Structures are given as C-alpha cells and as structure tokens.
C-alpha cells in the first residue's frame, strides 16, 4: 500500500461535516439544501461530505457548499424533478 492509499484509508474514518441543522448526509444520499442567509437552494447526490459538502446536482452540474451555512434534509431524487 502506498502513502496515497494510506491517506485515503485514514480519511474514510472521519465523520462528515455537520450542516447548519446538524445533519451529516452520507455519500451517495440525495439531499435538498437551503441557505437561510439568501434563500438559495440546491439538490443533488452527495459525492463527499468532508471539508465541505460536494454535490452532483440534479441540474447536471457539480457544486461545493460550505456545510455549516446550509440546512440539509434527505429527500427522494424524484422530489427535485
């Protein structure tokens, strides 16, 4: 195992970043995100939840969010259609 593999294995033990409402979404989970400061919304599937919240959005894009600024709830993917 090389150093990169060891780093990856180590980081897999870290919990994800908590969101504004304390929810930590799991990788692969579909979520709806709301930012109270300006009313912005995003929905998509979580790609990574450490050092931010990384989504593959339902609008066929990718976005990185500061987890602590967003209220996040798990939702079915059909809810964003």
N, C-alpha and C positions, 0 to 999 in steps of 0.2 A: 504494500500500500504506500503510495507516495504522499507527500505533505499536503497536496490539494485534497486528496481523498480523506485524510485525517481531519483537515479543517472542515470539510463538508459534513463528515460524520459527527464532529463535535457540535456544529451549529444546529443539527437536527434535534438536539436535546433542549434547545432554547424554546421557551414558550413564545407565542406570537405577541405582538404589541397590542395592548388594550386600546379600544376605541373610546370615544367620548362617553358612551353609555356603559363602558366596562366589558363589552362583548369582545371576545377574541375569535374571529372567524377562522375556520380550518381551511387549509389549502384544498382546493377543489370544490369548496362550498360556494353556492350562488348567493349573493348578498345585494341589498339595497342600501345605499349610503346617502346620508343627508347632512349637510353642513349648515348648522343654525346661523352662523355669522352672516351668510348671504343668501341662504336658501338653495344653494347648489345641490344637485342630486346626481348620483351615478349608480349604475347597476352593472353587475358582471360577476365573473367567476374569479375567485381568489387564486392568484398564481404563487404569491408569497406573502407572509404576514409578519416578517421580521424586518426591523429597520424601516418600517412604513407598511403601507397596505398596497399591494400591487394587484391590479385587476386586469383581466381580459374583458373589456366592456361588451355589453350587448350591442353597442353601435359599431362593432368590429374594429375597435381600437384598443390601445393599452394605456393605462394611467397609473401613476404612483401617487398615493394620497398620504398625508400626514395623519396617521391613525387617530391620534388624540383629538383632532379637530372635527372628526366625523362620527355621527351616530349611525351605527350599523345594525341591520337586522338580517337574519337569514330569510330568504324568500325563494319560492319556486321560480325557475327560469321563465316560465310562462307568464309570470306577473309583469315582466318588463316588455312583453310583446305588444 
